[in-house]
Amino acid sequence: MVAGERIRLEVVGRFESGAKNREIAAALRVSERSVERQCRQWRERQCDELARAKGEEQRAET
C-alpha cells in the first residue's frame, strides 16, 4: 500500500471515530488542510454512493 493511501485511510478512520481535524493532522503529521480535503472528498463519495443507490432503488420499483 502506498504511504499516501495509508494516510488517507487513517484520516477517514479517525474522522469516522469523531476525532477533530486538528487532532488528526497532529497525530499523522500532515497539514490540517490536507485532513479537511480528505474528509470532504470522503463525504462527497458517500453522498454520490447514496444518490446512486437511491436511483437504482427507484428504477427497480418501476
C-alpha positions in Angstrom: 0.0 0.0 0.0 1.3 3.4 -0.9 2.1 5.8 2.0 -0.5 8.4 0.8 -3.2 5.8 0.6 -2.4 4.6 4.1 -2.7 8.1 5.4 -6.0 8.7 3.6 -7.4 5.5 5.2 -6.2 6.6 8.6 -7.7 10.1 8.2 -11.1 8.7 7.3 -11.0 6.1 10.1 -10.2 8.8 12.7 -12.7 11.1 11.2 -15.5 8.5 11.4 -14.5 7.9 15.0 -15.2 11.5 15.8 -11.7 13.0 16.0 -11.2 16.6 15.2 -9.3 17.7 12.1 -6.6 19.3 14.2 -6.1 16.2 16.3 -5.9 14.0 13.2 -3.4 16.3 11.5 -1.2 16.4 14.5 -1.3 12.6 15.0 -0.5 11.9 11.4 2.0 14.8 10.9 0.1 16.3 8.0 -1.5 19.7 7.5 -4.9 20.4 8.8 -5.9 21.5 5.3 -4.9 18.0 4.0 -7.2 16.4 6.6 -10.1 18.8 5.6 -9.6 17.9 1.9 -9.6 14.2 2.6 -12.7 14.4 4.8 -14.5 16.5 2.2 -13.7 14.1 -0.6 -14.8 11.1 1.6 -18.2 12.8 2.3 -18.7 13.6 -1.4 -18.1 10.0 -2.3 -20.5 8.9 0.4 -23.2 11.2 -1.0 -22.6 10.0 -4.5 -22.9 6.4 -3.5 -26.2 7.2 -1.6 -27.6 9.0 -4.6 -26.6 6.2 -7.0 -28.2 3.6 -4.7 -31.4 5.6 -4.4 -31.6 5.9 -8.2 -31.1 2.2 -8.6 -33.8 1.5 -6.0 -36.3 3.8 -7.7 -35.6 2.1 -11.1 -36.2 -1.3 -9.6 -39.6 -0.2 -8.2 -40.9 0.8 -11.7 
